[in-house]
Amino acid sequence: MDKVFIEGLEVDTLIGAYDWERGIRQCLRLDLTFAWDIRPAAAGDDLSLALDYAAVHQHVQTFAAAARFELVETFAERLAESLLTQFGMPWLRLRATKPGANPLARGVGVEIERSRP
């Protein structure tokens, strides 16, 4: 299986369960890996057959800008559903890190894998 990835994508979103978090936007760092057969695009050097990184990036930015979740878990789950539906990849892995959430760690978060039914 071929994989396409976007690593270290930073987005600002409203995320958090505490009152003080509900009035500010915070950074999430995303690592995304998608199952995608790259052979058709590579055979003809054809962008229209590739997974368009720019379109995925824009989709994620738009999603994050509109999101209003308490939990990183909810953000990750809903974003995964949205990406699978919008781009039709058969499988993805999404790691969402919330930097600074714990002063003793570089970040905390979740990593999920999802596939289309």
Secondary structure, DSSP 8 states (H G I E B T S, - for coil): --EEEEEEEEEEEEE-SSGGGGGS-EEEEEEEEEE---HHHHHHT-GGGS--HHHHHHHHHHHHHH-EES-HHHHHHHHHHHHHHHH--SEEEEEEEEETSSTTSSEEEEEEEEE--
